[in-house]
Amino acid sequence: VLMAKLGNVLILTGIFLTPFTYADGDLSKGQTLYNVCIACHGDKGQGNAPLRAPRLAGQEPWYIKAMIRKFKAGLRGTDPKDTYGAQMRAMSFGLVNDQAIDDVVAFIGTLQTTTPPDLIEGDATKGKSYYIMCTACHGMNGQGNSGLKAPKLQDQHGWYLYDQIQAFKKGWRGSDPSDASGVQMKAMAFTLPNDQAIKDVVAHIQTLK
């Protein structure tokens, strides 16, 4: 409660919060829980291309919490073809309750990495025209929007963004009617007509700061 009040004061006074001040949870317990995540996501949350594990450092806590809950609820990682999603779904059950999720996400909020994101080859100029459709949810600068449940896209690896758009188009994500935000994103993914369009929009996203 004290931290929440302090956070409100800092916001009102215009002071930017450090990552760990806006994620509820026990950092010490979260660090212990995160030890299991290191093999895929890295000790600094930098991500891992061979294991297709995204960068977590810098991502908004609300989104990480939402995705863990979707994995646990079977809204992600249940398609037999989604090998890496299935692996993450299995790992999500190690977080036995909401408090455990809050704890690990609080610790993830402290992670910082100097590893630059992997870029993807594409035409960023063409991608900018495709991205216009994305701005309503993800923002002009890819900053995300918690009210619309749209994640931050800035500083994410290009291969991960590409993979996830493909996952929506293939129906691995966003096919469950109870996953409202996923269903919406699945529909938007089909505005990208082919692989090159996906690469182009990702190339543009990776210019956003």
Secondary structure, DSSP 8 states (H G I E B T S, - for coil): -HHHHHHHHHHHTT----GGGSS-S-HHHHHHHHTTTHHHH-TTS--BTTTTB---TT--HHHHHHHHHHHHHTSSS-STT-HHHHHHHHHHTTS-SHHHHHHHHHHHTT-----------S-HHHHHHHHGGGHHHH-TTS--BGGGTB---TT--HHHHHHHHHHHHHTSSS-STT-HHHHHHHHHHTTS-SHHHHHHHHHHHTT--
